[in-house]
Amino acid sequence: MNFQLVIVLLLFIAAVWYVGRTIYHSVSAKKGCGANCKCGVDFSNIDQLKPGK
C-alpha cells in the first residue's frame, strides 16, 4: 500500500469513529439533570397567573 492510501484509510476510520461517537452520545441516556426538566429551579417567588384577572 502506498502512503496516500494509508492516510486516506486513517482519515476514513477517524471520521467513522467520530460520527459513531456523536450518534452514540446523542441517543444514550443523560446522567443527572441535563434534560431541561427544571427540577432544580425554585419557582416559589414567581407570581402565578390566576384565572379571571
DOMIDO-367047 format. One line per 4 residues: for each residue x, y, z of N, C-alpha, C. Coordinates in Angstrom, 2 decimals. Example, Ala and Ser with C-alpha at 12.3 -4.5 7.8 and 13.67 -1.06 7.14 Angstrom:
BEGIN
13.19,-5.69,7.80,12.30,-4.50,7.80,13.20,-3.30,7.80; 12.85,-2.25,7.08,13.67,-1.06,7.14,12.90,0.03,7.87
***
This chain:
BEGIN
0.85,-1.18,0.00,0.00,0.00,0.00,0.89,1.24,0.00; 0.44,2.22,-0.75,1.25,3.43,-0.76,0.83,4.37,0.38; 1.62,5.38,0.55,1.47,6.30,1.68,0.14,7.05,1.63; -0.30,7.47,0.45,-1.55,8.22,0.33,-2.76,7.37,0.71
-2.76,6.12,0.35,-3.86,5.23,0.69,-3.94,5.01,2.20; -2.81,4.90,2.86,-2.78,4.74,4.31,-3.38,5.97,4.99; -3.01,7.15,4.52,-3.55,8.38,5.11,-5.05,8.47,4.89; -5.53,8.13,3.70,-6.96,8.17,3.41,-7.71,7.18,4.29
-7.18,5.99,4.45,-7.82,4.99,5.31,-7.86,5.45,6.77; -6.80,6.05,7.25,-6.79,6.55,8.63,-7.80,7.68,8.82; -7.89,8.57,7.85,-8.89,9.65,7.93,-10.31,9.09,7.88; -10.54,8.08,7.05,-11.85,7.46,6.97,-12.23,6.79,8.28
-11.30,6.07,8.87,-11.56,5.41,10.15,-11.83,6.44,11.24; -11.08,7.54,11.25,-11.31,8.59,12.24,-12.68,9.23,12.04; -13.10,9.42,10.80,-14.41,10.03,10.53,-15.54,9.09,10.97; -15.40,7.80,10.69,-16.42,6.84,11.12,-16.49,6.78,12.64
-15.35,6.80,13.29,-15.32,6.79,14.76,-16.00,8.04,15.32; -15.73,9.21,14.73,-16.31,10.46,15.21,-17.83,10.47,15.03; -18.31,10.04,13.88,-19.75,10.01,13.63,-20.42,9.00,14.56; -19.83,7.85,14.73,-20.38,6.85,15.64,-20.44,7.34,17.07
-19.40,8.01,17.50,-19.36,8.55,18.86,-20.42,9.64,19.04; -20.58,10.49,18.03,-21.58,11.55,18.10,-22.99,10.97,18.17; -23.27,9.96,17.35,-24.59,9.33,17.37,-24.82,8.62,18.71; -23.81,7.95,19.22,-23.95,7.27,20.50,-24.27,8.25,21.62
-23.57,9.37,21.66,-23.81,10.36,22.72,-25.17,11.04,22.57; -25.70,11.13,21.37,-26.99,11.78,21.20,-28.15,10.87,21.58; -27.97,9.56,21.50,-29.06,8.65,21.84,-28.91,7.99,23.20; -27.76,8.11,23.83,-27.57,7.48,25.13,-28.27,8.30,26.21
-28.57,7.64,27.30,-29.27,8.29,28.41,-28.38,9.35,29.05; -28.98,10.44,29.39,-28.26,11.53,30.04,-28.12,11.23,31.53; -27.01,11.63,32.10,-26.78,11.46,33.52,-27.19,12.73,34.25; -27.83,12.58,35.36,-28.21,13.75,36.16,-29.36,14.52,35.55
-29.34,15.80,35.78,-30.45,16.65,35.36,-30.00,17.52,34.20; -29.83,16.94,33.04,-29.38,17.70,31.90,-30.39,17.75,30.79; -31.63,17.39,31.07,-32.64,17.30,30.02,-33.64,18.44,30.08; -33.27,19.59,30.66,-34.13,20.76,30.74,-35.43,20.45,31.46
-35.36,19.72,32.57,-36.57,19.35,33.31,-36.90,20.38,34.38; -36.01,21.31,34.65,-36.20,22.37,35.64,-36.46,21.84,37.05; -35.91,20.69,37.38,-36.14,20.13,38.71,-35.34,20.87,39.78; -34.31,21.61,39.40,-33.53,22.33,40.39,-33.86,23.81,40.47
-34.96,24.24,39.86,-35.32,25.65,39.82,-36.36,25.93,40.89; -36.19,27.02,41.62,-37.12,27.41,42.67,-38.13,28.40,42.10; -39.38,27.98,41.99,-40.44,28.82,41.46,-41.29,29.45,42.56; -40.84,29.43,43.81,-41.68,29.90,44.92,-41.88,31.41,44.91
-40.97,32.18,44.32,-41.09,33.63,44.33,-41.77,34.19,43.08; -42.28,33.33,42.22,-42.91,33.79,40.98,-44.41,33.86,41.18; -45.00,35.01,40.80,-46.45,35.16,40.90,-47.11,34.27,39.86; -48.16,33.58,40.28,-48.88,32.72,39.36,-50.02,33.49,38.73
-50.33,33.16,37.49,-51.47,33.74,36.82,-52.73,33.11,37.36; -53.69,33.95,37.73,-54.94,33.44,38.26,-56.03,33.66,37.21; -56.90,32.68,37.01,-57.95,32.84,36.02,-58.90,33.97,36.40; -59.31,34.74,35.41,-60.24,35.84,35.66,-59.59,37.18,35.89
-58.26,37.25,35.87,-57.58,38.53,36.08,-57.06,39.05,34.79
***
